[in-house]
């Protein structure tokens, strides 16, 4: 208990403004200084369990994707014993953490948000740029603004959840106690968004849960600094336990643990399906049914109608497909263009792509950096080779991993709407275009809906309102986030809650109260002030 009484209302959240980093701006000079500092040394990246950094003899280098000969940090790989220690630490802290007033838990997140908006902004952004190959703009909107928004808006969403209470009849007081889950939550986070890496452990934590956090190896550099940020904000030891270990080992130990209360996951569809399968096969061993919350893959579409604004469409394709090298689960990768406007769209799109500079993210004029690692480079370059053999490369197609994992922004045109590049998730800077007969828009709606197993994001471009309404109805189940005359990326916390269905996940909408509701187990409480003292009911009386 905090020792303070009152019905407290946390500050009303607003979306964090995006800094410009324009030439001559103070934020540009400041982050350039921090970039130079972080790249000049090798940072030890240790697990953090029960308030202690864990050093081991097993090391993995973390390199810059733009310059893979440059080592940024060295992961100290945790053992199976360390994973178990992290679980035990989370379990041991659960009761005390859940007993803390929600306002005090909220204060930690609010302090972390203010620290990130201020003195920690350069560190987290610079770490994201260097370790995850994000341009300064992409880092700013992710590791600064979006994460700040998650921290602040989740507090507001939690307040609304706790505030929503049932009605009470005369002589009765009804309440709902939103308890944290019984056990620990496993948070498994991806490389591509530092904001997701920060949100997945802290959202359950805010609601009274303790967490085992397994970040992606390719995001370990910024994860290290996030953990230090949370500690400075006042997070008690053992509430979030950060473990650097192979995903297979964490899965084997944590997912089968009888105290597993939930999984908060963002990553690949096969990995999520394997976790779900493991939980299903072990269901009788758990104390309670684990909550499974996941956001996985996407094969996101842009569908244009003949009435589309050509310039807006071309810009949306370029930005939606090639920002952050297409390494967003929301990135547009299958494009449907009617034949009557294709020549104009093609000319405008290829003109834009020709202007996009690819290079080291420390060069602020670069629009694209490198893809995340060799494995990604091999996969994406393989898809491009297939596109060259079975379609037409209209732009890009170059791949060079000699210094960094660079792949040019690539536009491929295919003749088959069921082409491999129109169906499979590539997760790279590849946009595949299918040009359809302009009089077959209605048929194409069915094609868009059925081609891919995913249903994460999608966009329709049209000026005709009837067409927009037709697309919204036909594609209602095709995307959890649907955009009209805009690119299908860039969801903002509090404005466009994010998540998709089908093979794209459980659609529990990060950035909304819907997600936080998955991390509580409500208890209904009925208190009767003057209970009856006789067993009989009036209906039993004799006439």
C-alpha positions as CSV (number, residue, x, y, z in Angstrom):
1,X,0.0,0.0,0.0
2,X,1.2,3.5,-0.8
3,X,0.0,5.2,2.4
4,X,-1.9,7.7,0.4
5,X,-5.7,7.7,0.1
6,X,-7.8,9.2,-2.7
7,X,-9.3,8.4,-6.0
8,X,-6.3,9.3,-8.2
9,X,-6.5,10.1,-11.9
10,X,-3.3,9.7,-13.8
11,X,-2.3,12.4,-16.4
12,X,-4.4,12.3,-19.6
13,X,-2.2,10.8,-22.3
14,X,-1.4,12.5,-25.6
15,X,0.6,11.0,-28.5
16,X,4.3,11.9,-28.2
17,X,5.3,14.4,-30.9
18,X,7.7,13.1,-33.5
19,X,11.0,15.0,-33.6
20,X,12.2,16.0,-37.1
21,X,16.0,15.5,-36.8
22,X,16.3,18.1,-39.6
23,X,19.8,19.4,-40.5
24,X,20.8,22.0,-37.8
25,X,18.2,20.8,-35.3
26,X,19.5,20.1,-31.7
27,X,18.0,16.6,-31.7
28,X,20.1,15.7,-34.8
29,X,23.3,16.8,-33.1
30,X,22.4,15.1,-29.9
31,X,21.7,11.7,-31.4
32,X,24.7,11.8,-33.6
33,X,26.8,12.2,-30.5
34,X,25.1,9.2,-28.8
35,X,25.5,7.1,-31.9
36,X,29.2,7.7,-31.8
37,X,29.4,6.8,-28.2
38,X,27.5,3.5,-28.5
39,X,29.3,2.3,-31.6
40,X,32.7,3.0,-30.0
41,X,32.6,0.1,-27.5
42,X,31.3,-3.5,-27.1
43,X,28.5,-3.7,-24.6
44,X,28.1,-6.8,-22.5
45,X,24.5,-8.0,-22.9
46,X,23.6,-10.1,-19.9
47,X,20.4,-11.6,-18.6
48,X,18.9,-9.8,-15.7
49,X,17.3,-12.1,-13.2
50,X,16.0,-11.2,-9.7
51,X,17.9,-7.9,-9.8
52,X,21.2,-9.4,-10.9
53,X,23.1,-9.3,-14.2
54,X,24.1,-12.9,-15.1
55,X,27.5,-13.4,-16.8
56,X,28.2,-16.6,-18.6
57,X,31.0,-18.2,-20.6
58,X,28.8,-18.7,-23.7
59,X,28.9,-15.6,-25.9
60,X,27.2,-14.5,-29.1
61,X,28.2,-11.3,-31.0
62,X,25.6,-8.7,-31.9
63,X,26.7,-6.8,-35.0
64,X,25.5,-3.8,-37.0
65,X,23.4,-5.0,-39.9
66,X,24.7,-2.1,-42.0
67,X,28.3,-3.1,-41.2
68,X,28.3,-6.7,-40.0
69,X,32.0,-6.6,-39.2
70,X,31.3,-4.1,-36.4
71,X,30.4,-5.7,-33.1
72,X,28.1,-3.7,-30.9
73,X,27.6,-6.1,-28.0
74,X,28.2,-9.6,-26.8
75,X,25.3,-11.7,-25.5
76,X,26.0,-13.8,-22.4
77,X,23.8,-16.8,-23.3
78,X,21.7,-18.0,-20.3
79,X,21.7,-21.7,-19.4
80,X,18.6,-23.8,-18.7
81,X,19.3,-23.3,-15.0
82,X,19.1,-19.5,-15.5
83,X,15.8,-19.8,-17.3
84,X,14.4,-21.7,-14.4
85,X,15.8,-19.1,-12.0
86,X,14.1,-16.4,-13.9
87,X,10.7,-18.3,-13.7
88,X,11.2,-18.8,-10.0
89,X,12.0,-15.1,-9.5
90,X,8.9,-14.1,-11.3
91,X,6.7,-16.5,-9.3
92,X,8.3,-15.4,-6.0
93,X,7.5,-11.7,-6.7
94,X,4.0,-12.2,-8.0
95,X,2.1,-11.7,-4.7
96,X,3.9,-8.6,-3.6
97,X,3.7,-7.0,-7.1
98,X,0.0,-7.8,-7.5
99,X,-0.7,-6.4,-4.0
100,X,0.8,-3.0,-5.0
101,X,-1.8,-0.3,-5.7
102,X,-2.4,0.0,-9.4
103,X,-1.6,3.7,-9.2
104,X,1.9,2.8,-7.9
105,X,2.4,0.3,-10.7
106,X,1.2,3.0,-13.1
107,X,3.7,5.5,-11.8
108,X,6.6,3.3,-12.8
109,X,5.3,3.2,-16.4
110,X,4.7,7.0,-16.4
111,X,8.1,7.7,-15.1
112,X,9.6,5.4,-17.7
113,X,7.7,7.3,-20.4
114,X,9.0,10.6,-19.2
115,X,12.6,9.3,-19.0
116,X,12.3,8.0,-22.5
117,X,10.8,11.2,-23.8
118,X,13.8,13.0,-22.2
119,X,17.2,11.8,-21.1
120,X,16.9,8.2,-22.5
121,X,15.5,9.2,-25.9
122,X,18.9,9.3,-27.6
123,X,20.1,6.1,-26.1
124,X,17.1,4.0,-27.0
125,X,16.9,5.5,-30.5
126,X,20.6,5.2,-31.2
127,X,20.6,1.5,-30.0
128,X,17.7,0.8,-32.3
129,X,19.4,2.5,-35.2
130,X,22.7,0.6,-34.8
131,X,21.4,-2.8,-33.7
132,X,18.3,-3.0,-35.8
133,X,19.3,-0.9,-38.9
134,X,16.5,1.7,-38.5
135,X,16.9,5.2,-40.0
136,X,16.6,8.0,-37.5
137,X,13.0,8.6,-38.5
138,X,12.0,5.0,-38.2
139,X,13.7,4.7,-34.8
140,X,12.0,7.9,-33.6
141,X,8.5,6.8,-34.5
142,X,9.2,3.3,-33.0
143,X,11.5,3.2,-30.0
144,X,10.7,6.7,-28.8
145,X,7.2,7.8,-29.8
146,X,5.3,4.5,-30.0
147,X,6.8,3.1,-26.8
148,X,6.2,6.3,-24.9
149,X,2.6,6.1,-26.2
150,X,2.2,2.5,-25.0
151,X,3.5,3.3,-21.6
152,X,1.2,6.3,-21.1
153,X,-1.9,5.1,-22.9
154,X,-1.8,1.7,-21.1
155,X,-2.1,3.5,-17.8
156,X,-5.2,5.3,-19.1
157,X,-6.7,2.0,-20.4
158,X,-6.0,0.3,-17.1
159,X,-7.7,3.1,-15.2
160,X,-10.8,2.6,-17.4
161,X,-10.8,-1.1,-16.8
162,X,-10.6,-0.7,-13.0
163,X,-13.2,2.1,-13.1
164,X,-15.8,0.0,-14.9
165,X,-17.9,-1.5,-12.2
166,X,-21.2,-3.3,-12.0
167,X,-24.5,-1.8,-10.7
168,X,-25.6,-2.5,-7.2
169,X,-29.1,-3.2,-5.9
170,X,-30.4,-1.6,-2.6
171,X,-28.6,-3.1,0.3
172,X,-25.9,-4.7,-1.9
173,X,-22.5,-3.5,-3.0
174,X,-21.2,-5.3,-6.2
175,X,-17.6,-4.9,-7.2
176,X,-15.2,-6.5,-9.7
177,X,-11.6,-7.2,-8.6
178,X,-9.3,-7.3,-11.7
179,X,-6.7,-9.8,-10.4
180,X,-3.4,-10.5,-12.1
181,X,-3.1,-14.0,-13.5
182,X,-2.0,-16.8,-11.3
183,X,1.5,-17.7,-12.3
184,X,4.0,-15.9,-14.6
185,X,3.6,-14.4,-18.1
186,X,6.1,-15.3,-20.8
187,X,6.8,-12.3,-23.2
188,X,8.6,-13.2,-26.5
189,X,9.5,-10.1,-28.5
190,X,10.7,-9.6,-32.1
191,X,13.6,-7.7,-33.6
192,X,11.7,-5.2,-35.7
193,X,10.0,-2.9,-33.2
194,X,11.6,-1.8,-30.0
195,X,8.2,-0.5,-29.0
196,X,6.8,-4.0,-29.1
197,X,9.8,-5.3,-27.2
198,X,8.9,-2.8,-24.5
199,X,5.2,-3.2,-24.5
200,X,4.9,-7.0,-24.4
201,X,6.4,-7.4,-20.9
202,X,5.1,-4.1,-19.5
203,X,1.4,-4.5,-20.4
204,X,0.9,-7.6,-18.3
205,X,3.2,-6.1,-15.7
206,X,1.0,-3.1,-15.3
207,X,-2.0,-5.3,-14.6
208,X,-0.3,-7.1,-11.7
209,X,1.7,-9.9,-13.4
210,X,5.3,-10.8,-13.2
211,X,7.2,-11.6,-16.4
212,X,9.9,-13.7,-18.1
213,X,11.0,-11.7,-21.1
214,X,12.8,-13.4,-24.0
215,X,13.8,-10.7,-26.6
216,X,15.1,-11.6,-30.1
217,X,18.8,-12.0,-30.3
218,X,18.9,-9.4,-33.1
219,X,17.1,-6.9,-30.7
220,X,19.3,-7.7,-27.7
221,X,21.2,-4.4,-27.9
222,X,18.2,-2.1,-27.5
223,X,16.6,-4.6,-25.1
224,X,19.6,-4.2,-22.8
225,X,19.0,-0.4,-22.6
226,X,15.2,-0.9,-22.2
227,X,15.8,-3.0,-19.1
228,X,18.1,-0.3,-17.7
229,X,15.4,2.3,-18.4
230,X,12.7,0.3,-16.5
231,X,15.1,-0.1,-13.6
232,X,15.7,3.6,-13.4
233,X,12.0,4.1,-13.5
234,X,11.7,2.2,-10.2
235,X,10.7,-1.3,-11.4
236,X,11.3,-3.7,-8.4
237,X,13.7,-6.6,-8.9
238,X,12.2,-9.8,-10.2
239,X,9.0,-8.3,-11.7
240,X,10.5,-8.5,-15.2
241,X,13.3,-11.0,-15.7
242,X,15.2,-10.6,-19.0
243,X,16.7,-13.8,-20.4
244,X,19.0,-14.1,-23.4
245,X,18.7,-17.7,-24.4
246,X,17.8,-19.8,-27.5
247,X,14.1,-19.7,-28.2
248,X,13.9,-23.5,-28.3
249,X,15.2,-23.7,-24.7
250,X,13.0,-21.0,-23.4
251,X,10.0,-22.7,-25.0
252,X,10.9,-26.1,-23.7
253,X,11.2,-24.9,-20.1
254,X,8.9,-22.0,-19.8
255,X,6.0,-23.0,-22.1
256,X,5.6,-26.4,-20.3
257,X,6.0,-25.0,-16.8
258,X,2.9,-25.6,-14.6
259,X,2.9,-22.0,-13.4
260,X,2.7,-20.5,-17.0
261,X,-0.2,-18.1,-16.8
262,X,0.1,-16.5,-20.3
263,X,2.1,-15.9,-23.4
264,X,2.5,-12.5,-24.9
265,X,4.1,-13.0,-28.3
266,X,5.0,-11.2,-31.5
267,X,7.0,-13.2,-34.1
268,X,6.6,-15.8,-36.8
269,X,3.4,-17.8,-37.4
270,X,5.1,-21.2,-37.2
271,X,6.7,-20.4,-33.9
272,X,3.4,-19.2,-32.5
273,X,1.6,-22.2,-33.7
274,X,4.2,-24.4,-32.1
275,X,3.8,-22.6,-28.8
276,X,0.0,-23.1,-29.0
277,X,0.4,-26.8,-29.9
278,X,2.8,-27.3,-26.9
279,X,0.3,-25.6,-24.5
280,X,-2.5,-27.7,-25.9
281,X,-0.6,-30.9,-25.5
282,X,0.3,-29.9,-21.9
283,X,-3.1,-28.5,-20.9
284,X,-3.7,-30.8,-18.0
285,X,-0.4,-29.8,-16.3
286,X,-1.1,-26.1,-15.8
287,X,-2.6,-24.5,-12.7
288,X,-4.9,-22.5,-14.9
289,X,-5.5,-22.3,-18.6
290,X,-2.8,-20.0,-20.0
291,X,-3.8,-16.9,-21.9
292,X,-2.3,-17.0,-25.4
293,X,-2.0,-13.6,-27.1
294,X,0.0,-13.4,-30.3
295,X,0.6,-11.1,-33.3
296,X,2.4,-13.0,-36.1
297,X,2.7,-12.6,-39.8
298,X,1.2,-10.7,-42.6
299,X,0.9,-10.6,-46.4
300,X,-0.6,-7.1,-46.5
301,X,-2.3,-5.7,-49.5
302,X,-2.9,-2.5,-51.3
303,X,-5.9,-2.6,-53.7
304,X,-6.5,0.2,-56.1
305,X,-9.6,1.1,-58.0
306,X,-9.7,2.9,-61.3
307,X,-10.8,6.0,-59.4
308,X,-7.7,6.0,-57.2
309,X,-5.5,9.1,-56.8
310,X,-2.4,8.0,-58.7
311,X,0.1,10.1,-56.9
312,X,-1.2,9.2,-53.4
313,X,-1.3,5.5,-54.4
314,X,2.3,5.5,-55.7
315,X,3.6,7.2,-52.5
316,X,1.7,4.7,-50.3
317,X,3.2,1.8,-52.2
318,X,6.7,3.1,-51.8
319,X,6.4,4.1,-48.2
320,X,4.3,1.1,-47.2
321,X,6.5,-1.4,-48.9
322,X,10.0,0.0,-48.4
323,X,10.2,1.9,-45.1
324,X,12.4,-0.1,-42.7
325,X,13.3,-2.4,-45.6
326,X,9.8,-3.9,-45.5
327,X,10.5,-5.6,-42.2
328,X,7.2,-4.7,-40.7
329,X,4.4,-7.2,-40.3
330,X,2.1,-4.5,-41.7
331,X,4.3,-3.7,-44.8
332,X,2.5,-3.8,-48.1
333,X,3.8,-6.6,-50.2
334,X,1.0,-7.6,-52.7
335,X,-0.3,-4.8,-54.8
336,X,-3.4,-4.9,-57.1
337,X,-3.6,-2.2,-59.8
338,X,-6.3,-1.9,-62.5
339,X,-5.0,-1.9,-66.0
340,X,-6.4,1.5,-67.0
341,X,-4.3,3.4,-64.4
342,X,-1.3,1.1,-64.3
343,X,0.9,3.0,-66.8
344,X,0.6,6.2,-64.8
345,X,1.1,4.4,-61.5
346,X,4.1,2.5,-62.8
347,X,5.8,5.7,-64.0
348,X,5.2,7.5,-60.8
349,X,6.2,4.5,-58.6
350,X,9.4,3.7,-60.4
351,X,10.3,7.4,-60.3
352,X,10.0,7.4,-56.5
353,X,11.9,4.1,-56.1
354,X,14.8,5.5,-58.2
355,X,15.1,8.3,-55.7
356,X,15.2,6.1,-52.6
357,X,18.7,6.0,-51.2
358,X,19.9,2.8,-49.5
359,X,22.8,2.9,-47.2
360,X,24.2,3.0,-43.6
361,X,21.5,4.4,-41.2
362,X,24.2,6.7,-39.7
363,X,23.9,8.6,-43.0
364,X,20.7,10.5,-42.3
365,X,20.0,10.8,-46.1
366,X,19.4,7.0,-46.3
367,X,15.8,6.0,-46.8
368,X,16.6,2.3,-46.3
369,X,19.2,0.5,-44.3
370,X,20.2,-3.1,-44.3
371,X,18.0,-6.1,-43.5
372,X,18.5,-7.6,-40.1
373,X,20.9,-10.5,-40.7
374,X,22.3,-13.1,-43.0
375,X,19.4,-15.4,-42.6
376,X,17.0,-12.7,-43.7
377,X,19.2,-11.6,-46.6
378,X,19.4,-15.2,-47.9
379,X,15.6,-15.6,-47.7
380,X,14.7,-12.3,-49.3
381,X,17.3,-12.6,-52.1
382,X,15.9,-16.1,-52.8
383,X,12.5,-14.6,-53.3
384,X,13.9,-12.0,-55.6
385,X,15.7,-14.6,-57.7
386,X,12.4,-16.5,-58.0
387,X,10.7,-13.2,-59.1
388,X,13.3,-12.7,-61.7
389,X,12.8,-16.2,-63.1
390,X,9.0,-16.2,-63.1
391,X,8.0,-12.5,-63.3
392,X,9.5,-9.2,-64.3
393,X,11.8,-7.1,-62.1
394,X,10.7,-3.5,-62.7
395,X,13.0,-1.8,-60.2
396,X,15.8,-2.9,-57.8
397,X,16.6,-6.5,-57.4
398,X,20.2,-5.9,-56.3
399,X,21.5,-7.8,-53.3
400,X,24.9,-7.3,-51.7
401,X,26.0,-8.7,-48.3
402,X,29.7,-8.0,-48.6
403,X,29.7,-5.3,-45.9
404,X,26.1,-5.0,-44.7
405,X,23.0,-7.0,-45.5
406,X,21.7,-4.7,-48.2
407,X,18.8,-5.4,-50.6
408,X,17.5,-2.8,-53.0
409,X,13.9,-1.8,-52.9
410,X,12.4,-4.1,-55.5
411,X,9.2,-4.0,-57.5
412,X,8.2,-7.2,-59.2
413,X,5.3,-7.6,-61.7
414,X,3.7,-11.0,-62.0
415,X,0.9,-12.4,-64.3
416,X,-0.7,-14.7,-61.8
417,X,-2.5,-13.4,-58.7
418,X,-1.6,-16.7,-57.0
419,X,2.1,-16.3,-57.7
420,X,4.4,-17.3,-54.8
421,X,5.4,-13.7,-54.2
422,X,1.7,-12.8,-53.9
423,X,1.0,-15.4,-51.3
424,X,4.0,-15.9,-49.0
425,X,5.4,-13.5,-46.4
426,X,8.8,-12.2,-47.5
427,X,9.5,-9.7,-44.8
428,X,11.8,-7.6,-46.9
429,X,11.8,-4.7,-49.4
430,X,9.9,-6.5,-52.1
431,X,6.5,-5.2,-53.5
432,X,4.8,-7.6,-56.0
433,X,2.3,-6.1,-58.4
434,X,-0.5,-7.9,-60.2
435,X,-2.3,-5.8,-62.9
436,X,-5.9,-6.8,-63.2
437,X,-8.5,-6.0,-65.9
438,X,-10.1,-2.7,-64.8
439,X,-13.6,-4.0,-65.3
440,X,-13.1,-6.9,-62.8
441,X,-12.9,-5.0,-59.5
442,X,-15.6,-7.1,-57.9
443,X,-13.8,-10.4,-58.8
444,X,-10.5,-9.0,-57.5
445,X,-12.1,-8.4,-54.1
446,X,-12.6,-12.1,-53.8
447,X,-9.0,-12.7,-54.9
448,X,-7.6,-10.3,-52.3
449,X,-9.7,-12.0,-49.6
450,X,-8.7,-15.6,-50.4
451,X,-5.1,-15.5,-51.7
452,X,-3.3,-15.2,-48.4
453,X,-3.8,-17.0,-45.0
454,X,-3.1,-13.8,-43.2
455,X,-5.4,-11.0,-42.2
456,X,-3.3,-8.2,-40.6
457,X,-3.4,-5.0,-42.6
458,X,-4.7,-3.8,-46.0
459,X,-5.6,-0.7,-47.9
460,X,-8.0,0.4,-50.6
461,X,-7.5,3.4,-52.8
462,X,-10.5,4.9,-54.5
463,X,-12.3,8.2,-54.8
464,X,-15.7,6.6,-55.5
465,X,-17.5,6.3,-52.1
466,X,-19.6,3.4,-53.3
467,X,-16.4,1.5,-54.3
468,X,-14.9,2.2,-50.8
469,X,-18.0,0.8,-49.1
470,X,-18.0,-2.2,-51.4
471,X,-14.4,-3.0,-50.5
472,X,-15.0,-2.5,-46.8
473,X,-17.8,-5.0,-46.9
474,X,-16.1,-7.6,-49.1
475,X,-12.8,-7.4,-47.2
476,X,-14.2,-7.1,-43.7
477,X,-12.4,-10.2,-42.5
478,X,-9.3,-9.6,-44.6
479,X,-7.5,-7.2,-42.3
480,X,-7.5,-6.3,-38.6
481,X,-6.3,-2.8,-39.6
482,X,-7.9,-1.5,-42.7
483,X,-6.8,1.8,-44.4
484,X,-8.7,3.9,-46.8
485,X,-6.5,6.0,-49.1
486,X,-3.4,5.5,-46.9
487,X,-0.6,3.1,-46.6
488,X,-1.3,0.0,-44.4
489,X,1.5,0.8,-41.9
490,X,2.1,3.2,-39.1
491,X,-0.7,2.4,-36.6
492,X,-0.7,4.9,-33.7
493,X,-1.4,3.9,-30.1
494,X,-4.8,5.2,-29.0
495,X,-5.8,5.9,-32.6
496,X,-5.6,2.6,-34.5
497,X,-5.4,-0.4,-32.1
498,X,-3.2,-2.9,-33.8
499,X,-3.7,-6.6,-34.6
500,X,-5.1,-9.1,-37.1
501,X,-6.8,-12.4,-37.3
502,X,-6.6,-15.6,-39.3
503,X,-2.9,-16.6,-39.5
504,X,-1.9,-13.1,-38.3
505,X,-2.7,-13.7,-34.7
506,X,-5.3,-13.5,-31.9
507,X,-6.3,-9.8,-32.8
508,X,-6.1,-8.7,-29.1
509,X,-5.2,-5.1,-30.3
510,X,-2.1,-3.8,-28.8
511,X,-2.5,-0.1,-27.9
512,X,-6.0,-0.6,-26.5
513,X,-7.8,-1.8,-23.3
514,X,-8.7,-5.1,-25.2
515,X,-5.1,-6.2,-24.8
516,X,-4.9,-5.3,-21.1
517,X,-8.1,-7.3,-20.4
518,X,-6.3,-10.5,-21.4
519,X,-3.9,-10.0,-18.4
520,X,-6.5,-9.9,-15.7
521,X,-8.7,-12.6,-14.1
522,X,-11.8,-10.8,-12.8
523,X,-13.3,-11.7,-9.5
524,X,-16.9,-10.6,-8.8
525,X,-17.6,-9.6,-5.2
526,X,-21.1,-9.2,-3.7
527,X,-21.4,-7.7,-0.3
528,X,-24.8,-7.8,1.4
529,X,-25.2,-5.3,4.2
530,X,-28.3,-6.8,5.9
531,X,-28.5,-10.5,4.9
532,X,-31.8,-12.4,5.4
533,X,-32.2,-14.3,8.7
534,X,-35.0,-16.7,7.6
535,X,-34.9,-19.4,4.9
536,X,-38.5,-18.9,3.6
537,X,-39.7,-16.9,0.5
538,X,-43.0,-15.1,0.3
539,X,-44.2,-17.4,-2.5
540,X,-44.2,-20.3,0.0
541,X,-46.8,-18.7,2.3
542,X,-50.3,-20.2,2.3
543,X,-53.0,-18.2,0.6
